[in-house]
Amino acid sequence: MALVTGAGSGIGRATVHRLVDEGAMVLGVDLAADGLELTRKEATDPDRVATLTGDVADPATGTVAVAAAKDLGGRLDLLVNGAGILRFEHSHETTLDGWNQILRVNLTGTFLFCQASIPALLETRGAIVNIASTSAQFGHPWAAAYASSKGGIFALTKTLAVEYAKQGLRVNSVSPGSIETPITGMFELPEGADGRLVHRIMSPTGMAKPEVIAAAIAYLGSDDAHHVNGSDLRVDGATHS
């Protein structure tokens, strides 16, 4: 049984579909009920997809989601933290409320779902895959709050991997770059921004589909990756090579 946040669109939706294709039952969590329903309907086997509408930054959502996943599947084997939000703006114009909102969803939401899921995952010697970002490791202009939240996820992943390794839990992350998602589709240069800075964070081969990230997630969540722990898999088409 897998639990996927941010399942209503983009990488989260593609991940739900990939896991179902590989035979998993999946509980998808998102704030967007309509998006979740579309994810379920478009799966190759909709009967293997359940949905839960909720805010990942609300501690109650994680608790309810883990309980629901265990009720549906009898166990929890994989948590994928894919929920996230992004805004592009000059860092000196970022409001405190805007900063807090992005960290609340991206970083705190990831932590809360990890915290809620770990006891169940220890029972099954399961896995966590967190969605970090190339912005956590390389300078991405106009995304200070987003990059900081993803840097926190990068560090959280390694911390949990070491802490729980001897108990059989694996915790890894994927750092996407140049992926075609609703978030990247919202990109607009802030007023007065230098467009040349965009080229340094774009892949020479263009944008990839979310399915390539879903494939990486499926690998890290599988038995094939049984000796991969505390790692970050960068999938960015040589953008930062």
ZADO-981200 format. One record per residue (C-alpha): residue in one letter; chain; x, y, z. Coordinates in Angstrom, 1 decimal, padded with zeros to 4 digits. Each point is the difference from the previous one (the first is absolute). Layout:
! ZADO-981200
+------+-------+--------+--------+--------+
! resn ! chain !     xx !     yy !     zz !
+------+-------+--------+--------+--------+
!    A !     A !      X !      Y !      Z !
...
+------+-------+--------+--------+--------+
END
This chain:
! ZADO-981200
+------+-------+--------+--------+--------+
! resn ! chain !     xx !     yy !     zz !
+------+-------+--------+--------+--------+
!    M !     A !  000.0 !  000.0 !  000.0 !
!    A !     A !  001.3 !  003.4 ! -001.0 !
!    L !     A ! -000.9 !  003.5 !  001.2 !
!    V !     A !  000.7 !  002.9 ! -002.4 !
!    T !     A ! -000.5 !  003.7 !  000.8 !
!    G !     A ! -000.4 !  002.6 ! -002.7 !
!    A !     A ! -001.9 ! -002.7 ! -001.9 !
!    G !     A ! -002.4 !  002.4 ! -001.7 !
!    S !     A !  002.4 !  001.0 ! -002.9 !
!    G !     A !  003.4 !  000.0 ! -001.4 !
!    I !     A !  002.7 ! -002.3 !  001.5 !
!    G !     A ! -002.4 ! -001.3 !  002.7 !
!    R !     A ! -002.6 ! -001.1 ! -002.6 !
!    A !     A !  002.6 ! -001.7 ! -002.2 !
!    T !     A !  001.3 ! -001.8 !  003.1 !
!    V !     A ! -003.4 ! -001.3 !  000.9 !
!    H !     A ! -000.4 ! -001.3 ! -003.5 !
!    R !     A !  003.5 ! -001.6 ! -000.1 !
!    L !     A ! -000.5 ! -001.7 !  003.3 !
!    V !     A ! -003.4 ! -001.4 ! -001.0 !
!    D !     A !  001.5 ! -001.3 ! -003.2 !
!    E !     A !  002.5 ! -001.9 !  002.1 !
!    G !     A ! -002.8 ! -001.6 !  002.0 !
!    A !     A ! -000.2 !  002.3 !  003.1 !
!    M !     A ! -003.0 !  001.3 !  001.8 !
!    V !     A !  000.3 !  003.7 !  000.5 !
!    L !     A ! -001.6 !  002.7 !  002.2 !
!    G !     A !  000.4 !  003.4 ! -001.6 !
!    V !     A ! -000.1 !  003.2 !  002.1 !
!    D !     A ! -000.5 !  003.5 ! -001.3 !
!    L !     A ! -001.9 !  003.2 !  000.8 !
!    A !     A ! -001.6 ! -000.1 ! -003.5 !
!    A !     A ! -002.9 ! -002.5 !  000.1 !
!    D !     A ! -000.6 !  000.4 ! -003.8 !
!    G !     A !  003.6 ! -000.8 ! -000.7 !
!    L !     A !  000.0 ! -003.0 !  002.1 !
!    E !     A ! -003.1 ! -001.4 ! -001.7 !
!    L !     A !  001.6 !  000.5 ! -003.4 !
!    T !     A !  003.1 ! -001.8 !  001.2 !
!    R !     A ! -002.2 ! -002.9 !  001.2 !
!    K !     A ! -002.0 ! -000.2 ! -003.2 !
!    E !     A !  003.1 !  000.1 ! -002.3 !
!    A !     A !  001.7 ! -002.8 !  001.8 !
!    T !     A !  000.2 ! -003.3 ! -001.9 !
!    D !     A ! -001.8 ! -001.6 !  002.9 !
!    P !     A ! -002.1 !  002.7 !  001.8 !
!    D !     A ! -001.1 ! -002.6 !  002.6 !
!    R !     A !  003.6 !  000.0 !  001.3 !
!    V !     A ! -000.1 !  003.7 !  000.8 !
!    A !     A ! -001.6 !  001.6 !  003.0 !
!    T !     A !  000.0 !  003.8 !  000.7 !
!    L !     A !  000.1 !  002.3 !  003.0 !
!    T !     A ! -000.5 !  003.7 ! -000.2 !
!    G !     A !  002.1 !  001.9 !  002.5 !
!    D !     A !  002.7 !  002.5 !  000.9 !
!    V !     A !  003.4 ! -001.8 !  000.4 !
!    A !     A !  001.1 !  002.8 !  002.5 !
!    D !     A ! -002.8 ! -001.0 !  002.4 !
!    P !     A !  001.3 ! -002.6 !  002.4 !
!    A !     A ! -003.5 ! -001.7 !  000.0 !
!    T !     A !  000.2 ! -000.7 ! -003.8 !
!    G !     A !  003.1 ! -002.1 !  000.3 !
!    T !     A ! -001.5 ! -002.0 !  002.9 !
!    V !     A ! -003.2 ! -000.6 ! -001.8 !
!    A !     A !  001.8 ! -000.9 ! -003.3 !
!    V !     A !  002.2 ! -002.6 !  001.7 !
!    A !     A ! -003.0 ! -001.6 !  001.7 !
!    A !     A ! -002.0 !  000.0 ! -003.2 !
!    A !     A !  002.9 ! -001.6 ! -002.0 !
!    K !     A !  000.4 ! -002.7 !  002.6 !
!    D !     A ! -003.8 ! -000.7 !  000.1 !
!    L !     A ! -000.1 ! -000.2 ! -003.8 !
!    G !     A !  003.2 ! -002.1 ! -000.6 !
!    G !     A !  000.6 ! -001.6 !  003.4 !
!    R !     A !  003.4 !  001.5 !  000.1 !
!    L !     A !  002.1 !  003.0 ! -001.2 !
!    D !     A !  003.1 ! -000.7 ! -002.2 !
!    L !     A !  000.8 !  003.3 ! -001.6 !
!    L !     A ! -000.5 !  003.8 !  000.6 !
!    V !     A !  000.6 !  002.4 ! -002.8 !
!    N !     A !  000.1 !  003.7 !  001.1 !
!    G !     A ! -000.9 !  001.8 ! -003.2 !
!    A !     A ! -002.1 !  003.0 !  001.2 !
!    G !     A !  001.5 !  003.3 ! -000.7 !
!    I !     A ! -000.6 !  003.6 ! -001.0 !
!    L !     A !  002.2 !  002.6 ! -001.7 !
!    R !     A !  000.1 !  003.7 ! -000.7 !
!    F !     A !  002.6 !  001.9 ! -002.0 !
!    E !     A !  000.8 !  003.5 !  001.3 !
!    H !     A !  002.9 !  002.2 !  000.9 !
!    S !     A !  001.2 ! -001.1 !  003.3 !
!    H !     A !  000.0 !  003.5 !  001.5 !
!    E !     A ! -003.7 !  000.2 ! -000.8 !
!    T !     A ! -001.0 ! -003.4 !  001.6 !
!    T !     A ! -002.4 !  000.6 !  002.8 !
!    L !     A !  000.3 ! -001.9 !  003.3 !
!    D !     A ! -003.5 ! -001.5 ! -000.6 !
!    G !     A !  001.1 ! -001.2 ! -003.4 !
!    W !     A !  003.3 ! -001.4 !  001.4 !
!    N !     A ! -001.9 ! -001.8 !  002.8 !
!    Q !     A ! -002.6 ! -001.4 ! -002.3 !
!    I !     A !  002.5 ! -001.7 ! -002.3 !
!    L !     A !  002.0 ! -001.4 !  002.9 !
!    R !     A ! -003.1 ! -001.2 !  001.7 !
!    V !     A ! -001.2 ! -002.0 ! -002.9 !
!    N !     A !  003.2 ! -001.2 ! -001.5 !
!    L !     A !  002.2 ! -000.7 !  003.0 !
!    T !     A ! -002.3 ! -000.2 !  003.0 !
!    G !     A ! -002.5 ! -002.0 ! -002.0 !
!    T !     A !  002.7 ! -002.5 ! -001.0 !
!    F !     A !  001.2 ! -000.3 !  003.6 !
!    L !     A ! -003.5 ! -000.5 !  001.4 !
!    F !     A ! -000.7 ! -002.8 ! -002.5 !
!    C !     A !  003.3 ! -001.6 !  000.8 !
!    Q !     A ! -000.7 !  000.2 !  003.7 !
!    A !     A ! -003.4 ! -001.5 ! -000.4 !
!    S !     A !  001.1 ! -002.8 ! -002.3 !
!    I !     A !  003.3 ! -001.2 !  001.6 !
!    P !     A ! -001.6 ! -002.3 !  002.6 !
!    A !     A ! -002.0 ! -001.8 ! -002.7 !
!    L !     A !  003.0 ! -000.1 ! -002.3 !
!    L !     A !  002.2 ! -001.5 !  002.6 !
!    E !     A ! -002.5 ! -002.9 !  000.3 !
!    T !     A !  000.5 ! -000.8 ! -003.7 !
!    R !     A !  003.6 !  001.1 ! -000.4 !
!    G !     A ! -001.4 !  002.4 ! -002.6 !
!    A !     A !  001.3 !  003.1 ! -001.7 !
!    I !     A ! -000.5 !  003.8 ! -000.3 !
!    V !     A !  000.7 !  001.9 ! -003.1 !
!    N !     A !  000.0 !  003.8 !  000.4 !
!    I !     A ! -000.1 !  002.4 ! -003.0 !
!    A !     A !  002.8 !  002.5 !  000.4 !
!    S !     A !  001.2 !  002.2 ! -002.9 !
!    T !     A !  003.2 !  001.0 ! -001.8 !
!    S !     A ! -000.7 !  003.4 !  001.6 !
!    A !     A !  001.2 ! -001.6 !  003.3 !
!    Q !     A !  003.5 ! -000.4 ! -001.4 !
!    F !     A !  000.4 !  002.7 ! -002.6 !
!    G !     A ! -000.9 !  003.6 ! -000.1 !
!    H !     A ! -003.5 !  000.5 ! -001.5 !
!    P !     A ! -000.9 !  003.7 ! -000.2 !
!    W !     A ! -003.3 !  001.4 !  001.2 !
!    A !     A ! -000.8 ! -003.1 !  002.0 !
!    A !     A !  001.5 !  000.7 !  003.4 !
!    A !     A ! -002.8 ! -001.5 !  002.1 !
!    Y !     A ! -000.5 ! -003.0 ! -002.3 !
!    A !     A !  003.8 ! -000.7 ! -000.1 !
!    S !     A !  000.2 !  000.3 !  003.7 !
!    S !     A ! -002.9 ! -002.4 !  000.6 !
!    K !     A !  001.5 ! -002.5 ! -002.4 !
!    G !     A !  003.4 !  000.3 !  001.6 !
!    G !     A ! -001.7 ! -000.9 !  003.3 !
!    I !     A ! -001.5 ! -003.1 ! -001.6 !
!    F !     A !  003.4 ! -000.9 ! -001.3 !
!    A !     A !  001.5 !  000.1 !  003.5 !
!    L !     A ! -003.1 ! -001.6 !  001.6 !
!    T !     A !  000.3 ! -002.9 ! -002.4 !
!    K !     A !  003.6 ! -000.7 !  001.0 !
!    T !     A ! -000.7 !  000.4 !  003.7 !
!    L !     A ! -002.9 ! -002.5 !  000.0 !
!    A !     A !  002.0 ! -002.5 ! -002.1 !
!    V !     A !  002.8 ! -000.2 !  002.6 !
!    E !     A ! -002.3 !  000.1 !  003.0 !
!    Y !     A ! -002.2 ! -002.9 ! -001.1 !
!    A !     A !  002.4 ! -002.0 ! -002.3 !
!    K !     A !  000.6 ! -002.8 !  002.6 !
!    Q !     A ! -003.7 ! -000.4 !  000.4 !
!    G !     A ! -000.5 ! -000.7 ! -003.6 !
!    L !     A ! -001.5 !  003.2 ! -001.3 !
!    R !     A !  001.4 !  001.6 ! -003.2 !
!    V !     A ! -000.3 !  003.7 ! -000.6 !
!    N !     A !  001.1 !  001.5 ! -003.3 !
!    S !     A ! -000.8 !  003.1 ! -002.1 !
!    V !     A ! -000.4 !  000.9 ! -003.7 !
!    S !     A !  001.1 !  003.4 ! -001.2 !
!    P !     A ! -001.9 !  000.8 ! -003.2 !
!    G !     A !  001.1 !  002.7 ! -002.4 !
!    S !     A ! -001.5 !  001.2 ! -003.3 !
!    I !     A ! -003.2 ! -002.0 !  000.4 !
!    E !     A ! -003.2 !  001.0 ! -001.6 !
!    T !     A ! -002.5 !  000.4 !  002.8 !
!    P !     A ! -002.7 !  002.5 !  001.0 !
!    I !     A !  002.5 !  001.7 !  002.3 !
!    T !     A !  002.6 !  000.6 ! -002.7 !
!    G !     A ! -002.8 !  001.0 ! -002.4 !
!    M !     A ! -000.7 !  003.0 !  002.3 !
!    F !     A !  003.5 !  001.4 ! -000.4 !
!    E !     A !  000.1 !  003.7 ! -000.9 !
!    L !     A !  003.0 !  002.2 !  000.4 !
!    P !     A ! -000.3 !  002.6 !  002.7 !
!    E !     A !  000.0 !  003.6 ! -001.2 !
!    G !     A !  003.6 !  001.1 ! -000.8 !
!    A !     A !  001.4 ! -003.6 !  000.2 !
!    D !     A !  002.9 ! -001.0 ! -002.3 !
!    G !     A ! -001.3 ! -002.7 ! -002.3 !
!    R !     A !  003.5 ! -001.3 ! -000.5 !
!    L !     A ! -000.1 ! -001.5 !  003.5 !
!    V !     A ! -002.8 ! -002.3 ! -001.1 !
!    H !     A !  002.3 ! -001.9 ! -002.4 !
!    R !     A !  002.3 ! -001.2 !  002.7 !
!    I !     A ! -002.9 ! -001.9 !  001.6 !
!    M !     A ! -001.4 ! -001.5 ! -003.2 !
!    S !     A !  001.0 ! -003.4 ! -001.5 !
!    P !     A !  001.9 !  000.0 ! -003.3 !
!    T !     A ! -002.5 ! -002.7 ! -001.2 !
!    G !     A ! -003.1 !  001.9 !  001.0 !
!    M !     A ! -002.8 ! -000.8 !  002.5 !
!    A !     A ! -000.8 ! -003.6 !  000.9 !
!    K !     A ! -003.4 ! -001.5 !  001.0 !
!    P !     A ! -000.9 ! -000.7 !  003.6 !
!    E !     A !  000.1 ! -003.7 ! -000.8 !
!    V !     A !  003.8 !  000.0 !  000.1 !
!    I !     A ! -000.1 !  001.0 !  003.6 !
!    A !     A ! -002.7 ! -002.5 !  000.8 !
!    A !     A !  002.3 ! -002.7 ! -001.4 !
!    A !     A !  002.8 !  001.1 !  002.3 !
!    I !     A ! -002.4 !  000.0 !  003.0 !
!    A !     A ! -001.2 ! -003.5 ! -000.9 !
!    Y !     A !  003.6 ! -001.2 ! -000.1 !
!    L !     A !  000.9 !  001.6 !  003.4 !
!    G !     A ! -003.2 ! -001.5 !  001.5 !
!    S !     A !  000.7 ! -003.5 ! -001.3 !
!    D !     A !  002.0 ! -002.9 !  001.3 !
!    D !     A !  002.5 !  000.6 ! -002.9 !
!    A !     A !  001.2 !  003.0 !  002.1 !
!    H !     A !  000.3 ! -002.0 !  003.2 !
!    H !     A !  003.6 !  001.3 !  000.6 !
!    V !     A ! -000.7 !  003.6 ! -001.0 !
!    N !     A ! -000.6 !  002.1 !  003.1 !
!    G !     A !  000.6 !  003.7 !  000.7 !
!    S !     A !  000.6 !  000.8 ! -003.7 !
!    D !     A ! -001.3 !  002.7 ! -002.3 !
!    L !     A ! -000.7 ! -001.0 ! -003.6 !
!    R !     A !  000.4 !  003.1 ! -002.2 !
!    V !     A ! -002.2 ! -000.2 ! -003.2 !
!    D !     A !  000.6 !  003.2 ! -001.9 !
!    G !     A !  001.3 ! -000.9 ! -003.5 !
!    A !     A !  003.5 !  001.1 !  000.7 !
!    T !     A ! -001.0 !  003.5 !  001.0 !
!    H !     A !  002.4 !  000.2 !  002.9 !
!    S !     A !  002.7 ! -002.4 ! -001.3 !
+------+-------+--------+--------+--------+
END
